[in-house]
Amino acid sequence: MESGLTILASVGATAPFVGLLGTVWGIYHRPHRHRHERRRHPGQGGRPVGEALIMTAIGLTVAIPAVLGYNFLVRSTA
């Protein structure tokens, strides 16, 4: 049971950073997307930011259960 704890702890610790990386990536590439478009649609301005926030939510969705599971398993093995 202890063999999977390292992986579970690693996933829980790094998943929020992966989500944050997605947020930074999406916000960084927003001006580049608009530069290549000839016509700008007012409703699509927030689309890359919305996608970036979804990446953050996915990272947190993975991290929170992983950390809770890790804490539960550590307490149950002690």
C-alpha positions as CSV (number, residue, x, y, z in Angstrom):
1,M,0.0,0.0,0.0
2,E,2.9,2.3,0.7
3,S,4.4,1.9,-2.8
4,G,1.7,4.1,-4.5
5,L,2.0,6.9,-1.9
6,T,5.0,8.5,-3.7
7,I,3.1,8.7,-7.0
8,L,-0.1,9.9,-5.3
9,A,1.9,12.6,-3.4
10,S,3.7,13.7,-6.6
11,V,0.4,14.0,-8.5
12,G,-1.2,16.0,-5.7
13,A,1.8,18.3,-5.5
14,T,2.3,18.9,-9.2
15,A,-1.3,19.0,-10.6
16,P,-2.0,22.6,-9.5
17,F,1.2,23.7,-11.2
18,V,0.2,22.0,-14.4
19,G,-3.1,23.8,-14.2
20,L,-1.3,27.1,-13.6
21,L,1.0,26.4,-16.5
22,G,-2.1,26.0,-18.7
23,T,-3.4,29.3,-17.4
24,V,-0.1,31.1,-18.1
25,W,0.1,29.4,-21.5
26,G,-3.4,30.5,-22.5
27,I,-3.0,34.1,-21.4
28,Y,0.4,34.4,-23.0
29,H,-0.9,33.1,-26.4
30,R,-4.0,35.3,-26.4
31,P,-2.3,38.3,-28.1
32,H,-0.7,35.9,-30.6
33,R,-4.0,34.4,-31.6
34,H,-5.5,37.8,-32.2
35,R,-2.6,39.1,-34.2
36,H,-3.1,36.3,-36.8
37,E,-6.8,36.8,-37.1
38,R,-7.9,39.3,-39.7
39,R,-11.4,39.9,-38.2
40,R,-11.7,40.2,-34.5
41,H,-15.0,39.1,-32.9
42,P,-15.8,40.9,-29.7
43,G,-17.3,37.8,-28.2
44,Q,-14.2,35.7,-28.6
45,G,-11.8,38.0,-26.7
46,G,-12.2,36.1,-23.4
47,R,-12.0,32.7,-25.0
48,P,-8.3,32.0,-24.4
49,V,-8.6,33.2,-20.8
50,G,-11.6,30.9,-20.3
51,E,-9.7,28.0,-21.7
52,A,-6.8,28.9,-19.3
53,L,-9.1,28.9,-16.3
54,I,-10.5,25.5,-17.4
55,M,-6.9,24.2,-17.3
56,T,-6.5,25.5,-13.8
57,A,-9.8,23.9,-12.7
58,I,-8.7,20.5,-14.2
59,G,-5.4,20.8,-12.3
60,L,-7.2,21.4,-9.0
61,T,-9.8,18.7,-9.7
62,V,-6.9,16.2,-10.0
63,A,-4.9,17.7,-7.1
64,I,-7.5,17.9,-4.4
65,P,-8.6,14.2,-4.4
66,A,-5.0,13.1,-4.7
67,V,-3.9,15.1,-1.7
68,L,-6.9,13.9,0.3
69,G,-6.3,10.3,-0.7
70,Y,-2.7,10.6,0.2
71,N,-3.5,12.0,3.6
72,F,-6.1,9.2,4.2
73,L,-3.6,6.5,3.2
74,V,-0.8,7.9,5.3
75,R,-3.0,8.0,8.4
76,S,-4.3,4.5,7.7
77,T,-0.9,3.0,7.3
78,A,0.6,4.6,10.4
